[in-house]
Amino acid sequence: MSGITNQNLVIRLEEADKILEDDYAQFHSVIVDNSIQSESPLWDIACFLTYFELSPKSVKKQKWVEYWFKFSKTRKYKNLVYMVPASYVALSDLRKAKDFFVNLLEQSRRSMKELAWETFLSIFYQFRASVKPSFNKREFAVFKTILDRQTMVSSELKDYLDIDLSNISKYKNIVGSKRVLHQGISLNYHKLDLSVYGLMFEYPLTNDIDLFSKLSKSVFFHSLYTGNVGCRSSLSYFVAPRFEKVENDLRKLSKRICENNHVPYSRVLRFLTETRLKSFNCNIYDFKTGNWKLNPQNLQFTLQDYDSRLVESVPILTRDFEKCDYEKLRLNKTGLDILNHILANKHLSIRDIVSDLGLAEKEVKKQVDKLRKNDLYKLRYNPLFVFGLKHIILFLRDFHENQHEIHKTLSFFPEVFSEQYVSEGKNGLYIVLRVPYELVVDAIESLTDFFKGKIENLFIVDQMITTRYQLPVDKYETVFQEWKYSSEDILGADFK
Protein backbone atom coordinates (compact mmCIF):
# COMPACT_ATOMS: atom_id res chain seq x y z
CA MET A 1 0.00 0.00 0.00
CA SER A 2 2.82 2.31 -0.85
CA GLY A 3 1.97 5.98 -1.03
CA ILE A 4 -1.16 5.81 1.11
CA THR A 5 -0.75 7.73 4.35
CA ASN A 6 -4.34 7.98 5.60
CA GLN A 7 -4.64 5.31 8.29
CA ASN A 8 -8.43 5.21 8.00
CA LEU A 9 -8.14 4.54 4.28
CA VAL A 10 -5.73 1.68 4.93
CA ILE A 11 -8.33 0.07 7.17
CA ARG A 12 -10.91 0.50 4.41
CA LEU A 13 -8.65 -1.13 1.85
CA GLU A 14 -8.16 -4.14 4.10
CA GLU A 15 -11.94 -4.46 4.45
CA ALA A 16 -12.35 -4.17 0.70
CA ASP A 17 -9.84 -6.98 0.12
CA LYS A 18 -11.95 -9.26 2.28
CA ILE A 19 -15.11 -8.33 0.37
CA LEU A 20 -13.59 -8.86 -3.05
CA GLU A 21 -11.47 -11.88 -2.13
CA ASP A 22 -9.89 -13.07 -5.40
CA ASP A 23 -11.47 -10.29 -7.50
CA TYR A 24 -9.34 -7.49 -6.06
CA ALA A 25 -6.96 -7.00 -9.00
CA GLN A 26 -8.94 -4.08 -10.45
CA PHE A 27 -9.39 -2.63 -6.97
CA HIS A 28 -5.64 -2.52 -6.32
CA SER A 29 -4.88 -1.11 -9.76
CA VAL A 30 -7.42 1.69 -9.36
CA ILE A 31 -7.20 2.69 -5.68
CA VAL A 32 -3.92 1.42 -4.29
CA ASP A 33 -1.70 2.04 -7.29
CA ASN A 34 -3.07 5.57 -7.61
CA SER A 35 -2.66 6.39 -3.88
CA ILE A 36 -6.16 7.83 -3.72
CA GLN A 37 -7.04 9.65 -0.50
CA SER A 38 -10.28 8.86 1.29
CA GLU A 39 -11.77 12.38 1.20
CA SER A 40 -11.05 12.96 -2.48
CA PRO A 41 -13.78 12.76 -5.15
CA LEU A 42 -11.45 10.28 -6.83
CA TRP A 43 -12.31 7.79 -4.08
CA ASP A 44 -15.88 7.51 -5.42
CA ILE A 45 -14.62 7.24 -8.99
CA ALA A 46 -12.31 4.40 -7.95
CA CYS A 47 -15.14 2.66 -6.10
CA PHE A 48 -17.36 3.00 -9.16
CA LEU A 49 -14.72 1.54 -11.50
CA THR A 50 -14.27 -1.40 -9.12
CA TYR A 51 -18.05 -1.88 -9.01
CA PHE A 52 -18.19 -1.70 -12.81
CA GLU A 53 -15.81 -4.66 -13.15
CA LEU A 54 -17.68 -7.00 -10.81
CA SER A 55 -20.00 -9.58 -12.31
CA PRO A 56 -23.68 -8.47 -12.26
CA LYS A 57 -24.64 -11.76 -10.61
CA SER A 58 -21.87 -11.68 -8.01
CA VAL A 59 -22.92 -11.49 -4.36
CA LYS A 60 -19.74 -9.42 -3.91
CA LYS A 61 -21.29 -6.67 -6.01
CA GLN A 62 -24.00 -6.07 -3.42
CA LYS A 63 -21.48 -6.27 -0.57
CA TRP A 64 -19.33 -3.75 -2.39
CA VAL A 65 -22.29 -1.33 -2.63
CA GLU A 66 -22.84 -1.64 1.11
CA TYR A 67 -19.13 -1.03 1.78
CA TRP A 68 -18.98 1.94 -0.58
CA PHE A 69 -22.11 3.47 0.96
CA LYS A 70 -20.74 3.00 4.49
CA PHE A 71 -17.59 5.05 3.84
CA SER A 72 -18.84 7.79 1.53
CA LYS A 73 -20.65 11.03 2.29
CA THR A 74 -23.81 12.68 1.02
CA ARG A 75 -23.13 16.09 -0.50
CA LYS A 76 -25.31 18.79 -2.04
CA TYR A 77 -24.65 20.61 -5.28
CA LYS A 78 -27.03 23.47 -6.07
CA ASN A 79 -30.43 21.82 -5.53
CA LEU A 80 -29.18 18.32 -6.31
CA VAL A 81 -28.23 15.65 -3.79
CA TYR A 82 -25.06 13.67 -4.49
CA MET A 83 -25.60 10.37 -2.72
CA VAL A 84 -23.12 7.54 -3.12
CA PRO A 85 -23.43 4.97 -4.55
CA ALA A 86 -27.00 5.67 -5.72
CA SER A 87 -25.77 8.46 -8.00
CA TYR A 88 -23.52 6.00 -9.83
CA VAL A 89 -25.22 2.62 -9.91
CA ALA A 90 -27.52 3.59 -12.78
CA LEU A 91 -24.41 4.16 -14.90
CA SER A 92 -22.85 0.80 -14.12
CA ASP A 93 -23.76 -0.92 -17.39
CA LEU A 94 -22.60 1.92 -19.62
CA ARG A 95 -19.19 1.67 -21.27
CA LYS A 96 -19.43 5.41 -21.88
CA ALA A 97 -19.48 5.96 -18.10
CA LYS A 98 -16.43 3.80 -17.49
CA ASP A 99 -14.45 5.58 -20.22
CA PHE A 100 -15.49 8.99 -18.89
CA PHE A 101 -14.43 8.28 -15.29
CA VAL A 102 -11.18 6.57 -16.32
CA ASN A 103 -10.25 9.68 -18.33
CA LEU A 104 -11.22 11.97 -15.44
CA LEU A 105 -9.14 9.91 -13.05
CA GLU A 106 -6.10 9.97 -15.35
CA GLN A 107 -6.38 13.72 -15.99
CA SER A 108 -6.65 14.43 -12.27
CA ARG A 109 -3.61 12.29 -11.48
CA ARG A 110 -1.51 13.93 -14.23
CA SER A 111 -2.40 17.47 -13.17
CA MET A 112 -1.00 16.83 -9.66
CA LYS A 113 -3.72 19.15 -8.31
CA GLU A 114 -6.39 18.02 -5.89
CA LEU A 115 -9.79 17.92 -7.58
CA ALA A 116 -12.13 20.25 -5.67
CA TRP A 117 -15.55 18.87 -4.77
CA GLU A 118 -17.38 21.82 -6.34
CA THR A 119 -15.53 21.27 -9.62
CA PHE A 120 -16.04 17.52 -9.52
CA LEU A 121 -19.78 17.72 -8.80
CA SER A 122 -20.27 20.20 -11.63
CA ILE A 123 -18.50 17.79 -14.02
CA PHE A 124 -20.37 14.80 -12.58
CA TYR A 125 -23.85 16.26 -13.05
CA GLN A 126 -23.03 17.58 -16.52
CA PHE A 127 -22.01 14.07 -17.48
CA ARG A 128 -25.01 12.44 -15.81
CA ALA A 129 -27.35 14.80 -17.65
CA SER A 130 -25.71 13.80 -20.92
CA VAL A 131 -26.35 10.09 -20.34
CA LYS A 132 -29.67 9.89 -22.10
CA PRO A 133 -30.54 7.22 -24.61
CA SER A 134 -30.87 8.23 -28.24
CA PHE A 135 -33.77 6.76 -30.22
CA ASN A 136 -35.19 7.11 -33.66
CA LYS A 137 -38.96 7.24 -34.04
CA ARG A 138 -39.51 3.49 -34.41
CA GLU A 139 -37.08 2.48 -31.67
CA PHE A 140 -38.82 4.82 -29.26
CA ALA A 141 -42.23 3.49 -30.29
CA VAL A 142 -41.09 -0.05 -29.44
CA PHE A 143 -39.61 1.07 -26.10
CA LYS A 144 -42.79 2.96 -25.14
CA THR A 145 -45.10 0.09 -26.16
CA ILE A 146 -43.10 -2.46 -24.14
CA LEU A 147 -43.62 -0.29 -21.05
CA ASP A 148 -47.27 0.51 -21.72
CA ARG A 149 -48.27 -3.06 -22.61
CA GLN A 150 -45.76 -4.92 -20.42
CA THR A 151 -44.88 -7.41 -23.11
CA MET A 152 -41.90 -8.35 -25.24
CA VAL A 153 -43.87 -10.77 -27.45
CA SER A 154 -43.45 -9.58 -31.03
CA SER A 155 -46.93 -10.62 -32.15
CA GLU A 156 -48.49 -8.70 -29.25
CA LEU A 157 -46.38 -5.60 -29.91
CA LYS A 158 -47.44 -5.73 -33.56
CA ASP A 159 -51.05 -5.04 -32.53
CA TYR A 160 -50.01 -1.60 -31.24
CA LEU A 161 -47.22 -0.68 -33.67
CA ASP A 162 -47.21 0.36 -37.28
CA ILE A 163 -44.16 -1.83 -37.90
CA ASP A 164 -43.86 -5.02 -39.91
CA LEU A 165 -43.63 -8.11 -37.73
CA SER A 166 -40.37 -9.03 -39.47
CA ASN A 167 -38.80 -5.76 -38.24
CA ILE A 168 -40.07 -5.73 -34.66
CA SER A 169 -37.40 -8.18 -33.47
CA LYS A 170 -34.72 -5.95 -34.99
CA TYR A 171 -35.98 -2.91 -33.10
CA LYS A 172 -36.38 -4.91 -29.88
CA ASN A 173 -32.70 -5.91 -30.13
CA ILE A 174 -31.67 -2.29 -30.70
CA VAL A 175 -33.68 -1.13 -27.66
CA GLY A 176 -32.12 -3.95 -25.63
CA SER A 177 -28.61 -2.89 -26.64
CA LYS A 178 -29.25 0.60 -25.25
CA ARG A 179 -29.73 -0.89 -21.76
CA VAL A 180 -32.78 1.23 -20.99
CA LEU A 181 -35.10 -1.55 -19.76
CA HIS A 182 -35.02 -3.63 -16.61
CA GLN A 183 -36.79 -6.98 -16.64
CA GLY A 184 -38.04 -8.11 -13.25
CA ILE A 185 -40.41 -10.58 -11.65
CA SER A 186 -43.59 -9.66 -9.78
CA LEU A 187 -44.75 -12.33 -7.34
CA ASN A 188 -48.35 -13.14 -6.44
CA TYR A 189 -47.85 -12.80 -2.70
CA HIS A 190 -51.50 -13.55 -2.00
CA LYS A 191 -51.32 -17.02 -3.54
CA LEU A 192 -47.96 -17.61 -1.90
CA ASP A 193 -49.60 -16.87 1.46
CA LEU A 194 -47.17 -13.99 2.03
CA SER A 195 -47.63 -10.31 2.82
CA VAL A 196 -45.43 -7.27 2.21
CA TYR A 197 -44.71 -5.25 5.34
CA GLY A 198 -42.98 -1.91 5.71
CA LEU A 199 -41.01 -0.27 8.51
CA MET A 200 -40.84 3.51 8.30
CA PHE A 201 -38.52 5.65 10.45
CA GLU A 202 -37.92 9.39 10.76
CA TYR A 203 -34.91 10.80 12.61
CA PRO A 204 -32.62 13.87 12.64
CA LEU A 205 -30.09 14.36 9.85
CA THR A 206 -27.34 14.21 12.47
CA ASN A 207 -28.29 10.63 13.40
CA ASP A 208 -26.06 8.29 11.37
CA ILE A 209 -27.79 5.05 12.42
CA ASP A 210 -26.94 2.07 10.19
CA LEU A 211 -30.43 0.65 9.68
CA PHE A 212 -29.39 -1.81 7.00
CA SER A 213 -27.20 -3.83 9.37
CA LYS A 214 -30.01 -3.92 11.94
CA LEU A 215 -32.76 -4.99 9.54
CA SER A 216 -31.09 -7.13 6.89
CA LYS A 217 -30.31 -10.02 9.26
CA SER A 218 -33.91 -11.18 8.93
CA VAL A 219 -34.55 -13.91 6.34
CA PHE A 220 -37.66 -11.94 5.34
CA PHE A 221 -35.84 -8.65 4.63
CA HIS A 222 -36.29 -7.37 1.07
CA SER A 223 -34.92 -3.83 0.61
CA LEU A 224 -34.27 -0.43 2.18
CA TYR A 225 -34.87 3.09 0.81
CA THR A 226 -33.52 6.18 2.54
CA GLY A 227 -33.82 9.88 1.82
CA ASN A 228 -34.58 13.26 3.30
CA VAL A 229 -36.68 16.39 3.19
CA GLY A 230 -35.80 18.31 6.33
CA CYS A 231 -35.15 15.11 8.31
CA ARG A 232 -33.86 11.63 7.51
CA SER A 233 -36.47 9.07 6.44
CA SER A 234 -36.27 5.40 5.63
CA LEU A 235 -38.61 2.71 4.36
CA SER A 236 -37.72 -0.96 4.54
CA TYR A 237 -39.67 -3.86 3.04
CA PHE A 238 -40.16 -7.31 4.52
CA VAL A 239 -41.89 -10.19 2.73
CA ALA A 240 -43.14 -12.58 5.40
CA PRO A 241 -45.97 -15.01 6.19
CA ARG A 242 -49.42 -13.53 6.64
CA PHE A 243 -49.50 -13.96 10.43
CA GLU A 244 -50.59 -11.42 13.02
CA LYS A 245 -47.52 -12.44 15.04
CA VAL A 246 -45.25 -11.13 12.24
CA GLU A 247 -46.78 -7.67 12.47
CA ASN A 248 -46.49 -7.71 16.27
CA ASP A 249 -42.82 -8.69 16.07
CA LEU A 250 -42.14 -5.92 13.57
CA ARG A 251 -43.60 -3.49 16.10
CA LYS A 252 -41.27 -4.87 18.76
CA LEU A 253 -38.30 -4.51 16.39
CA SER A 254 -39.33 -0.96 15.55
CA LYS A 255 -39.66 -0.07 19.24
CA ARG A 256 -36.24 -1.55 20.04
CA ILE A 257 -34.55 0.41 17.24
CA CYS A 258 -36.23 3.65 18.32
CA GLU A 259 -35.24 3.24 21.98
CA ASN A 260 -31.65 2.18 21.32
CA ASN A 261 -30.88 4.71 18.57
CA HIS A 262 -32.78 7.87 19.55
CA VAL A 263 -35.24 7.55 16.66
CA PRO A 264 -38.36 9.61 17.52
CA TYR A 265 -40.83 8.25 14.95
CA SER A 266 -41.65 4.89 13.42
CA ARG A 267 -44.57 3.16 11.75
CA VAL A 268 -45.33 -0.45 10.77
CA LEU A 269 -47.28 -0.91 7.53
CA ARG A 270 -48.88 -3.81 5.72
CA PHE A 271 -49.20 -3.20 2.00
CA LEU A 272 -52.32 -4.31 0.12
CA THR A 273 -50.53 -5.66 -2.93
CA GLU A 274 -53.75 -6.33 -4.85
CA THR A 275 -54.28 -2.53 -5.08
CA ARG A 276 -51.08 -1.84 -7.04
CA LEU A 277 -51.32 0.58 -9.97
CA LYS A 278 -48.52 1.79 -12.23
CA SER A 279 -48.22 4.14 -15.18
CA PHE A 280 -45.43 5.34 -17.45
CA ASN A 281 -45.83 8.64 -19.29
CA CYS A 282 -43.28 8.67 -22.10
CA ASN A 283 -45.44 11.06 -24.12
CA ILE A 284 -43.63 13.96 -22.48
CA TYR A 285 -40.15 12.60 -23.30
CA ASP A 286 -38.47 14.17 -26.34
CA PHE A 287 -36.48 11.23 -27.68
CA LYS A 288 -34.61 13.47 -30.12
CA THR A 289 -33.13 15.77 -27.46
CA GLY A 290 -33.35 13.52 -24.40
CA ASN A 291 -35.37 16.10 -22.43
CA TRP A 292 -38.61 15.89 -20.49
CA LYS A 293 -41.24 18.31 -21.80
CA LEU A 294 -42.76 18.92 -18.39
CA ASN A 295 -43.51 22.57 -17.71
CA PRO A 296 -43.29 23.66 -14.04
CA GLN A 297 -46.74 25.23 -14.53
CA ASN A 298 -48.18 21.73 -15.05
CA LEU A 299 -47.35 21.05 -11.42
CA GLN A 300 -50.01 23.52 -10.24
CA PHE A 301 -52.85 21.02 -10.20
CA THR A 302 -55.94 20.04 -8.25
CA LEU A 303 -58.07 16.94 -8.48
CA GLN A 304 -61.11 19.03 -9.41
CA ASP A 305 -59.78 21.23 -12.20
CA TYR A 306 -56.81 19.34 -13.61
CA ASP A 307 -57.04 19.05 -17.38
CA SER A 308 -57.37 15.29 -17.81
CA ARG A 309 -56.68 15.62 -21.54
CA LEU A 310 -53.01 15.83 -20.63
CA VAL A 311 -53.09 12.33 -19.20
CA GLU A 312 -55.98 10.55 -20.89
CA SER A 313 -53.57 8.79 -23.26
CA VAL A 314 -51.47 7.42 -20.39
CA PRO A 315 -52.39 3.76 -19.77
CA ILE A 316 -52.69 2.89 -16.09
CA LEU A 317 -51.52 -0.67 -15.67
CA THR A 318 -54.01 -2.73 -13.76
CA ARG A 319 -53.10 -4.53 -10.58
CA ASP A 320 -50.39 -7.12 -10.88
CA PHE A 321 -52.78 -9.72 -9.51
CA GLU A 322 -56.47 -9.17 -8.89
CA LYS A 323 -57.64 -10.10 -5.42
CA CYS A 324 -59.00 -13.60 -5.45
CA ASP A 325 -60.48 -16.01 -2.95
CA TYR A 326 -57.82 -17.48 -0.73
CA GLU A 327 -56.29 -20.58 -2.24
CA LYS A 328 -53.97 -22.81 -0.24
CA LEU A 329 -50.48 -22.96 -1.73
CA ARG A 330 -49.90 -26.35 -3.31
CA LEU A 331 -46.25 -26.44 -4.27
CA ASN A 332 -43.56 -28.95 -3.40
CA LYS A 333 -39.96 -27.95 -2.67
CA THR A 334 -38.96 -28.45 -6.31
CA GLY A 335 -41.65 -26.01 -7.41
CA LEU A 336 -40.49 -23.43 -4.87
CA ASP A 337 -36.84 -23.88 -5.88
CA ILE A 338 -37.76 -23.31 -9.52
CA LEU A 339 -39.82 -20.21 -8.63
CA ASN A 340 -36.87 -18.91 -6.62
CA HIS A 341 -34.52 -19.52 -9.54
CA ILE A 342 -36.83 -17.66 -11.91
CA LEU A 343 -37.03 -14.81 -9.40
CA ALA A 344 -33.24 -14.58 -9.06
CA ASN A 345 -32.53 -14.75 -12.79
CA LYS A 346 -35.45 -12.67 -14.10
CA HIS A 347 -37.03 -15.52 -16.05
CA LEU A 348 -35.36 -18.51 -17.65
CA SER A 349 -36.02 -21.05 -20.36
CA ILE A 350 -36.85 -24.67 -19.48
CA ARG A 351 -33.41 -25.67 -20.79
CA ASP A 352 -31.65 -23.16 -18.52
CA ILE A 353 -33.54 -24.30 -15.44
CA VAL A 354 -32.78 -27.95 -16.21
CA SER A 355 -29.09 -27.13 -16.62
CA ASP A 356 -28.79 -24.83 -13.61
CA LEU A 357 -30.70 -26.97 -11.10
CA GLY A 358 -29.81 -30.41 -12.44
CA LEU A 359 -33.45 -31.49 -12.67
CA ALA A 360 -35.22 -33.71 -15.19
CA GLU A 361 -36.77 -31.78 -18.08
CA LYS A 362 -40.15 -33.47 -17.59
CA GLU A 363 -40.32 -32.36 -13.95
CA VAL A 364 -39.26 -28.80 -14.78
CA LYS A 365 -41.92 -28.49 -17.49
CA LYS A 366 -44.56 -29.81 -15.08
CA GLN A 367 -43.62 -27.36 -12.33
CA VAL A 368 -43.26 -24.31 -14.62
CA ASP A 369 -46.66 -25.07 -16.20
CA LYS A 370 -48.14 -25.19 -12.70
CA LEU A 371 -46.52 -21.85 -11.74
CA ARG A 372 -47.89 -20.20 -14.86
CA LYS A 373 -51.33 -21.77 -14.63
CA ASN A 374 -51.68 -20.59 -11.02
CA ASP A 375 -50.49 -17.10 -11.97
CA LEU A 376 -47.76 -17.12 -9.31
CA TYR A 377 -45.47 -14.68 -11.12
CA LYS A 378 -45.42 -12.18 -13.96
CA LEU A 379 -42.66 -10.55 -15.94
CA ARG A 380 -42.46 -6.80 -15.48
CA TYR A 381 -40.57 -4.17 -17.49
CA ASN A 382 -39.35 -0.86 -16.07
CA PRO A 383 -37.12 1.92 -17.44
CA LEU A 384 -33.62 2.14 -16.03
CA PHE A 385 -32.38 5.28 -14.30
CA VAL A 386 -30.73 6.93 -17.29
CA PHE A 387 -33.44 9.47 -17.98
CA GLY A 388 -32.47 12.17 -15.47
CA LEU A 389 -35.19 11.22 -12.99
CA LYS A 390 -35.38 11.23 -9.20
CA HIS A 391 -37.61 9.19 -6.86
CA ILE A 392 -40.08 10.84 -4.49
CA ILE A 393 -41.90 8.66 -1.93
CA LEU A 394 -45.18 9.88 -0.46
CA PHE A 395 -47.44 8.47 2.27
CA LEU A 396 -51.02 9.76 2.66
CA ARG A 397 -52.79 9.03 5.96
CA ASP A 398 -56.50 8.21 6.49
CA PHE A 399 -57.04 7.51 2.83
CA HIS A 400 -60.69 7.32 1.69
CA GLU A 401 -60.62 8.84 -1.82
CA ASN A 402 -60.63 7.00 -5.14
CA GLN A 403 -57.10 5.67 -5.70
CA HIS A 404 -57.57 5.38 -9.47
CA GLU A 405 -58.57 9.04 -9.82
CA ILE A 406 -55.63 10.25 -7.72
CA HIS A 407 -53.28 8.04 -9.72
CA LYS A 408 -54.69 9.41 -12.98
CA THR A 409 -54.25 12.98 -11.75
CA LEU A 410 -50.57 12.31 -11.00
CA SER A 411 -49.90 10.39 -14.21
CA PHE A 412 -48.56 13.43 -16.01
CA PHE A 413 -45.32 12.57 -14.16
CA PRO A 414 -42.94 10.26 -16.07
CA GLU A 415 -43.71 7.35 -13.73
CA VAL A 416 -46.23 6.75 -10.94
CA PHE A 417 -46.72 3.77 -8.65
CA SER A 418 -49.50 3.65 -6.06
CA GLU A 419 -50.59 1.09 -3.51
CA GLN A 420 -52.81 1.09 -0.44
CA TYR A 421 -51.57 0.10 3.00
CA VAL A 422 -52.93 -0.49 6.49
CA SER A 423 -51.26 0.91 9.61
CA GLU A 424 -52.68 0.88 13.12
CA GLY A 425 -56.08 -0.08 11.73
CA LYS A 426 -56.26 2.82 9.27
CA ASN A 427 -55.88 2.83 5.50
CA GLY A 428 -53.28 4.94 3.74
CA LEU A 429 -52.02 5.46 0.20
CA TYR A 430 -48.37 4.91 -0.75
CA ILE A 431 -47.18 6.73 -3.88
CA VAL A 432 -43.81 6.62 -5.65
CA LEU A 433 -43.11 9.24 -8.33
CA ARG A 434 -40.22 9.66 -10.71
CA VAL A 435 -39.60 13.32 -11.41
CA PRO A 436 -37.01 15.16 -13.56
CA TYR A 437 -34.09 16.31 -11.37
CA GLU A 438 -34.65 19.98 -12.11
CA LEU A 439 -38.32 19.85 -11.02
CA VAL A 440 -37.94 17.99 -7.72
CA VAL A 441 -38.36 21.12 -5.56
CA ASP A 442 -41.38 22.32 -7.58
CA ALA A 443 -42.95 18.86 -7.42
CA ILE A 444 -42.61 18.66 -3.62
CA GLU A 445 -44.18 22.10 -3.18
CA SER A 446 -47.11 21.16 -5.44
CA LEU A 447 -47.67 17.79 -3.77
CA THR A 448 -47.61 19.44 -0.35
CA ASP A 449 -50.26 21.97 -1.46
CA PHE A 450 -52.39 19.37 -3.22
CA PHE A 451 -52.45 16.88 -0.32
CA LYS A 452 -52.44 19.52 2.42
CA GLY A 453 -53.08 17.99 5.84
CA LYS A 454 -52.98 14.41 4.53
CA ILE A 455 -49.23 13.78 4.13
CA GLU A 456 -47.78 11.47 6.75
CA ASN A 457 -44.32 11.33 5.18
CA LEU A 458 -42.62 12.60 2.02
CA PHE A 459 -38.98 12.24 1.06
CA ILE A 460 -36.56 12.24 -1.87
CA VAL A 461 -34.87 8.88 -2.25
CA ASP A 462 -31.09 9.16 -2.22
CA GLN A 463 -30.16 5.57 -1.45
CA MET A 464 -31.64 2.20 -2.37
CA ILE A 465 -30.15 -0.94 -0.84
CA THR A 466 -31.58 -4.20 -2.09
CA THR A 467 -30.53 -7.77 -1.57
CA ARG A 468 -30.86 -10.46 -4.20
CA TYR A 469 -34.25 -11.27 -2.78
CA GLN A 470 -35.13 -14.94 -2.56
CA LEU A 471 -38.13 -16.71 -1.12
CA PRO A 472 -37.25 -18.20 2.29
CA VAL A 473 -37.90 -21.74 1.02
CA ASP A 474 -36.28 -23.27 4.11
CA LYS A 475 -39.17 -21.78 6.08
CA TYR A 476 -41.81 -23.63 4.06
CA GLU A 477 -43.17 -26.90 5.41
CA THR A 478 -44.14 -28.93 2.35
CA VAL A 479 -45.86 -31.66 4.38
CA PHE A 480 -48.35 -29.21 5.92
CA GLN A 481 -48.20 -26.74 3.01
CA GLU A 482 -47.55 -23.73 5.25
CA TRP A 483 -44.81 -21.33 6.28
CA LYS A 484 -42.97 -21.87 9.54
CA TYR A 485 -42.36 -18.75 11.61
CA SER A 486 -40.51 -17.91 14.79
CA SER A 487 -40.08 -14.49 16.39
CA GLU A 488 -36.33 -14.96 15.99
CA ASP A 489 -36.82 -14.64 12.23
CA ILE A 490 -37.58 -10.94 12.73
CA LEU A 491 -36.18 -10.07 16.15
CA GLY A 492 -33.01 -12.17 16.19
CA ALA A 493 -31.92 -14.92 18.56
CA ASP A 494 -30.76 -12.47 21.24
CA PHE A 495 -34.15 -10.79 21.71
CA LYS A 496 -35.69 -11.13 25.16
PEVEN-V571163 format. One record per residue. N is the residue number from 1. OMEGA is omega as a letter, one per 40 degrees, with the letter a starting at -180 (NA if undefined). Layout:
# PEVEN-V571163
N/OMEGA ; N/OMEGA
This chain:
# PEVEN-V571163
1/a ; 2/i ; 3/a ; 4/a ; 5/a ; 6/a ; 7/i ; 8/i ; 9/i ; 10/i ; 11/i ; 12/a ; 13/i ; 14/i ; 15/a ; 16/i ; 17/a ; 18/i ; 19/a ; 20/i ; 21/a ; 22/i ; 23/a ; 24/a ; 25/a ; 26/a ; 27/a ; 28/a ; 29/a ; 30/a ; 31/a ; 32/a ; 33/i ; 34/i ; 35/a ; 36/a ; 37/a ; 38/a ; 39/a ; 40/i ; 41/a ; 42/i ; 43/a ; 44/i ; 45/a ; 46/i ; 47/i ; 48/a ; 49/i ; 50/i ; 51/a ; 52/a ; 53/a ; 54/a ; 55/a ; 56/a ; 57/a ; 58/i ; 59/a ; 60/a ; 61/i ; 62/i ; 63/i ; 64/i ; 65/i ; 66/i ; 67/a ; 68/i ; 69/a ; 70/a ; 71/i ; 72/a ; 73/i ; 74/i ; 75/i ; 76/i ; 77/a ; 78/i ; 79/i ; 80/i ; 81/i ; 82/a ; 83/a ; 84/e ; 85/a ; 86/a ; 87/a ; 88/a ; 89/i ; 90/a ; 91/a ; 92/i ; 93/a ; 94/i ; 95/i ; 96/a ; 97/i ; 98/a ; 99/a ; 100/a ; 101/i ; 102/i ; 103/i ; 104/i ; 105/a ; 106/i ; 107/a ; 108/a ; 109/a ; 110/a ; 111/i ; 112/i ; 113/i ; 114/a ; 115/a ; 116/a ; 117/a ; 118/i ; 119/a ; 120/a ; 121/i ; 122/i ; 123/a ; 124/a ; 125/i ; 126/i ; 127/a ; 128/i ; 129/a ; 130/a ; 131/i ; 132/a ; 133/i ; 134/a ; 135/i ; 136/a ; 137/a ; 138/i ; 139/a ; 140/i ; 141/i ; 142/i ; 143/a ; 144/a ; 145/i ; 146/i ; 147/a ; 148/a ; 149/i ; 150/i ; 151/i ; 152/a ; 153/a ; 154/a ; 155/i ; 156/i ; 157/a ; 158/a ; 159/a ; 160/a ; 161/i ; 162/a ; 163/i ; 164/a ; 165/a ; 166/a ; 167/a ; 168/i ; 169/i ; 170/a ; 171/i ; 172/i ; 173/i ; 174/i ; 175/i ; 176/a ; 177/i ; 178/i ; 179/a ; 180/a ; 181/i ; 182/i ; 183/a ; 184/a ; 185/i ; 186/a ; 187/i ; 188/a ; 189/a ; 190/a ; 191/i ; 192/i ; 193/i ; 194/i ; 195/i ; 196/a ; 197/i ; 198/i ; 199/a ; 200/i ; 201/i ; 202/a ; 203/a ; 204/i ; 205/a ; 206/a ; 207/a ; 208/i ; 209/i ; 210/a ; 211/a ; 212/a ; 213/a ; 214/a ; 215/a ; 216/i ; 217/a ; 218/i ; 219/a ; 220/i ; 221/a ; 222/a ; 223/a ; 224/i ; 225/i ; 226/i ; 227/a ; 228/i ; 229/a ; 230/i ; 231/i ; 232/i ; 233/i ; 234/i ; 235/i ; 236/a ; 237/i ; 238/i ; 239/a ; 240/i ; 241/a ; 242/i ; 243/i ; 244/a ; 245/i ; 246/a ; 247/i ; 248/i ; 249/i ; 250/i ; 251/i ; 252/i ; 253/i ; 254/a ; 255/a ; 256/i ; 257/a ; 258/a ; 259/a ; 260/a ; 261/i ; 262/i ; 263/a ; 264/a ; 265/i ; 266/i ; 267/i ; 268/a ; 269/i ; 270/a ; 271/i ; 272/a ; 273/i ; 274/i ; 275/a ; 276/i ; 277/i ; 278/i ; 279/i ; 280/i ; 281/i ; 282/i ; 283/a ; 284/i ; 285/i ; 286/a ; 287/i ; 288/a ; 289/a ; 290/a ; 291/i ; 292/a ; 293/a ; 294/a ; 295/i ; 296/i ; 297/i ; 298/a ; 299/i ; 300/a ; 301/i ; 302/a ; 303/a ; 304/a ; 305/a ; 306/a ; 307/a ; 308/i ; 309/i ; 310/a ; 311/a ; 312/i ; 313/a ; 314/i ; 315/i ; 316/a ; 317/a ; 318/a ; 319/i ; 320/a ; 321/i ; 322/i ; 323/a ; 324/i ; 325/a ; 326/i ; 327/a ; 328/i ; 329/i ; 330/i ; 331/i ; 332/a ; 333/i ; 334/i ; 335/i ; 336/i ; 337/i ; 338/i ; 339/i ; 340/a ; 341/i ; 342/i ; 343/a ; 344/a ; 345/i ; 346/i ; 347/a ; 348/i ; 349/i ; 350/a ; 351/a ; 352/a ; 353/i ; 354/a ; 355/a ; 356/a ; 357/i ; 358/a ; 359/i ; 360/a ; 361/a ; 362/a ; 363/i ; 364/i ; 365/a ; 366/a ; 367/i ; 368/i ; 369/i ; 370/i ; 371/a ; 372/a ; 373/a ; 374/i ; 375/a ; 376/i ; 377/i ; 378/i ; 379/i ; 380/a ; 381/i ; 382/i ; 383/i ; 384/a ; 385/i ; 386/a ; 387/i ; 388/a ; 389/i ; 390/i ; 391/i ; 392/i ; 393/a ; 394/i ; 395/i ; 396/a ; 397/i ; 398/a ; 399/i ; 400/a ; 401/i ; 402/a ; 403/a ; 404/a ; 405/i ; 406/i ; 407/i ; 408/i ; 409/a ; 410/a ; 411/i ; 412/i ; 413/a ; 414/i ; 415/i ; 416/i ; 417/i ; 418/a ; 419/i ; 420/i ; 421/i ; 422/i ; 423/i ; 424/i ; 425/a ; 426/i ; 427/i ; 428/i ; 429/a ; 430/a ; 431/i ; 432/i ; 433/i ; 434/a ; 435/i ; 436/a ; 437/a ; 438/a ; 439/a ; 440/a ; 441/i ; 442/a ; 443/a ; 444/i ; 445/a ; 446/i ; 447/i ; 448/i ; 449/a ; 450/a ; 451/a ; 452/i ; 453/a ; 454/a ; 455/i ; 456/i ; 457/i ; 458/i ; 459/i ; 460/a ; 461/i ; 462/i ; 463/i ; 464/i ; 465/a ; 466/i ; 467/i ; 468/a ; 469/i ; 470/i ; 471/i ; 472/a ; 473/i ; 474/a ; 475/a ; 476/a ; 477/a ; 478/a ; 479/a ; 480/i ; 481/i ; 482/i ; 483/i ; 484/i ; 485/i ; 486/i ; 487/i ; 488/a ; 489/i ; 490/a ; 491/a ; 492/a ; 493/a ; 494/a ; 495/i ; 496/NA
